[in-house]
Amino acid sequence: MTPGRHTPDPREARTPAEFLARLQALKDWSGLTYRELSARAEARGDVLPRSTVANMLARATLPREELLTAFVRACGATPDELAEWRTVRTELAGRGAYGTADADPDADTDPDTDPAETAGPPPAWPGHEAGTAPQGGPGTPSRTPPATSSRIRRALVAAVAVAGLVLAGVSVVALLRDGGAGRAGRPPGTPAAVAPAVGDVRIRVTGTDFCLAERRGTRTGQVHQVPCAEPDFPRYSLATVGTGRWRIVSDHPDFGPGCSGIPSGGRIPDSPYEDSECGDPSRVEAFALEPYGTSEGAVRGYRIVPVGSATPGTCVTVVGDREAAWAKLAQAPCTPDAAGQLFSFDRRD
């Protein structure tokens, strides 16, 4: 391979399965989503459907040469590197021990089907988290009044005034804590958090009037927060993939069905939270939706926690300016105050 580039070397493959593993490593090296690979191929005049790439990487048989060529070029390989990939494929196919794919490589599989999608268990309640319980307001100061009636009256007036100020301050603090800090707090009339359940949902950032969506006209699949008054784009739904695990399914008007996830197995600490095709083994597509509340048991929202991420202790988080529309979501360390990390799964009619 080209010195200094450190791209995966196909010459290390001894079987078709190892060859496909190197192709998956090439995709990981490129850092591109299926959508971006398809767009790159189209710009070069190649045909590389996203579903075809997903199916190719899920098999253990050699891809057709024209499919290999379009894929490797879209990943950013040089002409010399492409020649090496084609040479290795030809050598493996010539051995005949494993052969090439007999089935139609463009046939779609259905990685989303799961027998448990009709009902999901209630999310496990986490233990009490230090620093999350709201602080109660101090009580009315207790005073020992002097004997004279005039001093008693002055003391009572002062005590009432102080108590009023304290209660007002506690109310303001509680309002801010309910949805995060500062002006990103929960606007008046914002509904309470809704628990996850199988079916169609609108995913709202708790304590705000922002909902999750993609930017129309882009191919990256990056998820942002946008005003909930905007149309659903794409439409989301929840499906269970095992006890306490969920898949967030997207239905994009241009690219079809997909799944929300974290690319490259979550190895990059600030990996983007994005929509792409379901079934990519290099992505984290299963999540725990963990309730987060107070010591009194009130749920403030639900964390979206990647299951099996290579960077443990992370949550899907609104990053950057959390008060602004189109702020991006990414994998970030879960924080004690859960700022920008709580979501509601509002039912969609």
Salt bridges, closest charged atoms under 4 A:
ASP9 OD2 - ARG11 NH2 2.96
GLU12 OE1 - ARG22 NH2 3.46
ASP28 OD2 - ARG267 NH2 3.98
GLU42 OE1 - ARG219 NH2 3.85
ASP46 OD1 - ARG73 NH2 2.67
GLU65 OE2 - ARG86 NH2 2.51
GLU66 OE2 - ARG64 NE 2.92
GLU81 OE2 - ARG5 NE 2.96
GLU84 OE2 - ARG11 NH1 3.99
ASP112 OD1 - ARG247 NH1 3.47
GLU129 OE1 - ARG303 NH1 3.12
ASP178 OD2 - ARG186 NH1 3.32
ASP200 OD2 - ARG348 NH2 3.41
GLU214 OE1 - ARG35 NH1 2.82
GLU214 OE1 - HIS252 NE2 3.69
ASP232 OD1 - ARG202 NE 2.68
ASP232 OD2 - ARG348 NH1 3.60
GLU277 OE2 - ARG50 NH1 1.98
ASP280 OD2 - LYS27 NZ 2.97
GLU285 OE2 - ARG283 NH1 2.74
GLU323 OE1 - ARG183 NH2 2.76
ASP346 OD2 - ARG204 NE 2.77
